[in-house]
Structures are given as structure tokens and as C-alpha cells.
């Protein structure tokens, strides 16, 4: 299919890397979270608050199924929780080449500590929650990925070069 898919924990750089990679590879970028927000006509935070996480995760799976019908040579950035479902990991593999942008809990915390738009980080001690969630998710991210890119202590140019070395 020729799609390049970016997965990873929130704050790992998927959106920014996706945008920069789209210029480099001359491809459009699709962000599954933004697609879902457009379709639902509300924010992810509103979807979580009104209908819950399970409803949102179903929308993610629906979005992947739609992308499988005719989406080629795109950069696709997916929400941090999307690869958790086995079905979604299978769909990602069918959709294109999957890159896991792997970041430490410390890196993530520094990037998202002031971001109030992330529903899963609301509450006390977000850093501990990030550490726990990364431990829970890492194996599933790795299972979905064709290539793992360590993004810790790297600038975007270094990350883009690494991805470029692996794009089929």
C-alpha cells in the first residue's frame, strides 16, 4: 500500500513527525484522532466524557477499516491507544509499514505535563500514570511495529532520517 504509519504513546511525536515527514516524502498526512473528531463533530475529550473510552476505541477501529479502502502512499498518525486492540494491530499491518516512535516516561512527561487536552492524564500523579501505561502498552506497540525508532534525546531531523532509512 505504501502507507507509513506512526504509532506510539501520547507525546511521542507522532503528529509533528507525521507533518514533517509528509513534506519530506511529499505525501499527505492523516491523523486518526482528527478524522474521528471531524466525523463525530466533537473533541476526543468530549467523546471520552460523554460516551466513554470503549466507544472511542470502536471509532478508532472503524476509522482504520475506512482507511483500508483506498488509502495509499499516505502518512498516517494514530492515537496512542489505537494499537492496543489486536484487531487494530492486524489492520495497521494491512494498511502499511508501521513505525513505533518509542519514548521514555520521562520524555513523555516533559512533553505533555502542561497539556490539559489529554483525557487519560487528568488526575493526580500523571508521571506515575504515564510510566504504568507505557509498561502496559510497550509489548503491543512492538507487536504492531515493523520498525522501532527510539526518539529519546533526538531532534526531529534525526528521527526523520532514521524513518527515511527504513521506508519501503
C-alpha positions as CSV (number, residue, x, y, z in Angstrom):
1,X,0.0,0.0,0.0
2,X,2.9,2.4,0.6
3,X,1.4,4.0,3.7
4,X,3.8,5.0,6.5
5,X,2.1,4.6,9.8
6,X,3.3,6.2,13.1
7,X,2.3,4.7,16.4
8,X,3.4,5.4,20.0
9,X,2.4,6.8,23.3
10,X,0.8,10.2,23.5
11,X,3.6,12.9,23.3
12,X,6.0,10.6,21.4
13,X,5.9,13.0,18.5
14,X,3.6,11.2,16.1
15,X,1.8,14.4,14.9
16,X,4.8,16.5,14.5
17,X,6.9,13.8,12.9
18,X,3.9,13.0,10.6
19,X,3.7,16.6,9.4
20,X,7.4,16.9,8.8
21,X,7.6,13.5,7.1
22,X,4.7,14.5,4.8
23,X,6.8,17.4,3.5
24,X,9.9,15.2,3.1
25,X,8.1,12.3,1.3
26,X,5.6,14.6,-0.5
27,X,2.6,12.7,0.9
28,X,-0.4,13.9,2.7
29,X,-0.8,13.1,6.4
30,X,-3.9,11.6,8.0
31,X,-4.3,11.8,11.8
32,X,-6.9,9.3,13.0
33,X,-7.8,11.4,16.1
34,X,-8.6,14.4,13.9
35,X,-10.6,12.1,11.5
36,X,-12.7,10.9,14.4
37,X,-13.2,14.4,15.7
38,X,-14.4,15.5,12.3
39,X,-16.7,12.6,11.9
40,X,-18.1,13.0,15.4
41,X,-18.1,16.8,15.3
42,X,-16.6,17.0,18.8
43,X,-13.3,16.6,20.6
44,X,-11.7,13.4,21.8
45,X,-12.1,14.8,25.4
46,X,-15.8,15.3,24.7
47,X,-16.2,11.8,23.3
48,X,-14.4,10.3,26.4
49,X,-16.6,12.3,28.8
50,X,-19.9,11.6,27.0
51,X,-19.6,8.1,25.6
52,X,-16.5,6.7,27.3
53,X,-13.3,5.1,26.2
54,X,-14.8,1.9,24.8
55,X,-17.0,4.0,22.4
56,X,-13.9,5.9,21.3
57,X,-11.9,2.8,20.7
58,X,-14.7,1.4,18.5
59,X,-14.5,4.6,16.4
60,X,-10.7,4.1,16.0
61,X,-11.3,0.6,14.6
62,X,-14.0,1.9,12.3
63,X,-11.5,4.6,11.1
64,X,-8.9,2.0,10.2
65,X,-11.3,0.0,8.3
66,X,-12.3,3.0,6.2
67,X,-8.6,3.8,5.6
68,X,-8.0,0.3,4.3
69,X,-10.4,1.1,1.4
70,X,-8.2,3.1,-1.0
71,X,-5.7,4.9,1.2
72,X,-2.3,4.7,-0.4
73,X,1.0,6.5,-0.1
74,X,-0.1,8.5,2.9
75,X,1.5,9.3,6.3
76,X,-0.9,8.0,9.0
77,X,-0.6,9.1,12.6
78,X,-2.7,7.1,15.0
79,X,-3.9,7.8,18.6
80,X,-1.7,6.3,21.3
81,X,-4.3,3.7,22.4
82,X,-5.2,2.5,18.9
83,X,-2.7,-0.3,18.7
84,X,-3.9,-1.8,22.0
85,X,-6.6,-3.9,20.3
86,X,-5.4,-7.0,18.5
87,X,-7.8,-6.3,15.6
88,X,-6.3,-2.8,15.2
89,X,-2.7,-4.2,15.1
90,X,-3.8,-6.5,12.3
91,X,-5.4,-3.7,10.4
92,X,-2.4,-1.5,10.8
93,X,-0.2,-4.2,9.3
94,X,-2.5,-4.5,6.3
95,X,-2.6,-0.7,5.9
96,X,1.2,-0.1,5.6
97,X,4.6,0.0,7.2
98,X,4.3,0.7,10.9
99,X,6.9,2.8,12.8
100,X,6.8,2.8,16.6
101,X,8.1,6.1,18.0
102,X,9.4,4.8,21.3
103,X,9.8,7.4,24.1
104,X,10.6,7.1,27.8
105,X,8.2,8.1,30.5
106,X,10.4,11.0,31.4
107,X,10.4,12.3,27.8
108,X,6.6,11.9,27.6
109,X,6.0,13.6,30.9
110,X,8.2,16.6,29.9
111,X,6.3,17.0,26.6
112,X,2.7,16.7,28.0
113,X,2.8,17.9,31.6
114,X,1.0,21.1,30.7
115,X,-1.4,19.7,28.1
116,X,-4.9,19.6,29.6
117,X,-6.4,18.2,26.4
118,X,-5.3,14.6,27.1
119,X,-8.2,12.9,29.0
120,X,-6.1,9.9,30.1
121,X,-3.7,12.2,32.0
122,X,-6.2,14.0,34.2
123,X,-5.9,13.4,37.9
124,X,-3.1,13.1,40.5
125,X,0.4,12.0,39.7
126,X,0.3,11.9,35.9
127,X,4.0,10.9,35.7
128,X,3.3,7.6,37.5
129,X,0.3,7.0,35.3
130,X,2.5,7.5,32.2
131,X,5.1,5.1,33.5
132,X,2.4,2.5,34.2
133,X,0.7,2.9,30.9
134,X,3.9,2.7,28.9
135,X,4.8,-0.6,30.6
136,X,1.3,-1.9,29.8
137,X,1.4,-0.8,26.2
138,X,5.0,-1.3,25.0
139,X,4.7,-5.0,24.1
140,X,1.6,-4.3,22.0
141,X,3.3,-1.3,20.3
142,X,6.2,-3.6,19.4
143,X,3.9,-6.3,18.2
144,X,2.3,-3.9,15.8
145,X,5.6,-2.3,14.6
146,X,7.7,-3.1,11.6
147,X,10.4,-0.7,12.8
148,X,11.0,0.8,16.3
149,X,12.5,4.3,16.4
150,X,13.9,5.5,19.8
151,X,13.0,9.2,19.9
152,X,14.6,10.0,23.3
153,X,17.2,12.8,23.1
154,X,16.8,13.1,19.3
155,X,15.8,16.1,17.3
156,X,13.2,15.8,14.5
157,X,15.8,15.7,11.8
158,X,17.5,12.6,13.3
159,X,14.1,10.9,13.7
160,X,13.1,11.7,10.1
161,X,16.4,10.4,8.8
162,X,16.0,7.1,10.7
163,X,12.5,6.7,9.4
164,X,13.7,7.5,5.9
165,X,16.3,4.7,6.1
166,X,13.6,2.2,6.6
167,X,10.7,3.4,4.4
168,X,9.9,0.8,1.7
